Amino acid sequence: MLYVGIASFVLGVLLYSFFNFGFAFPILLVLLSAALATLFVLNRNRKILIGAVALLFLTCGMIRFDLSLNEREQHVLDSLLEKKIEVIGVIVAEPDERESSTKLTVRTFDFGEKIKFLVTVPIHPRFSYGDEVRISGTLKKPQRFEEEGRSFNYPQYLAKDGIFYEVRFAEASLVQHGEGNMFRGALFSLKRSFLSQVGDVLPEPQASLLGGLVVGAKRALGEELMQKFRETGIVHIVVLSGYNITIVADAIMRLFVNLPQKVGISVGALAIFSFAVMTGGTATVIRASLMALLVLLARATGRTYAITRALFIAGFLMVLQNPYIVAFDPSFRLSFLASL
């Protein structure tokens, strides 16, 4: 029954991602679910109960996606499109460093409400999470693009992170440091220290490859090397995977195995959560971290850990928090299916 409910919920989210059925359709499904539940009470047929549960969770999935839609936020700055703007904002995610440019996620309140932009700036000067910056450039809407013969829905991919506008080839200057979350800032500082020490030991691109494998560092490996990874079919190894997270989580749990159970579990959970935040919190990382936390929960409550059930629960929690990831985040789908 658990799997039926979760699968139906995700299906409802997926359907509503592409088709807006309006307000009346979910109400109709709820009424059908109630009718099936009444029929089950009368004749106790399990198949009827499964149908009622499936319809109910399907409706909940549709409603959850509908609640995530914010039409005003998506169009609040449309009157400024293709015009030059100047804003002051805070970098709220790790900078994504490419070969010749860096992508920054900048949040500003300059327009009277919270708005996030994807800003493309030169590779130098370098910025960090929590920096307050002054951005100047032309405001644009993200556009679909073709990649290897396939159309990629880039606007919806960014929408999953609440980003509906971008500023390309922007001019950026530092206003001040330390405006981000102190906990995340400390973790990212630890990460930069680790990467700096790796850079002292290894040359490029090996240093960037190791940084990506171990702590999810967003650094360019160079187009030539990336093309070789693509041609040999192993491009997926250049990023932090769920299996890597599993290794780290297992090491963390073994590290605290001799502590009193409650203390060890609490410290282990905090360490896994901190590592997930430090590595960027991608869909793959979150999925693996949630499953590791469920291992700790099973140990704390004396229950048996069922990996398939943990996978479905982790997926359900992720979709419940951000329904956009079902249709518009390939890493979530690939991570979930590969684990399954």
Disulfide bonds with the S-S distance in Angstrom:
none
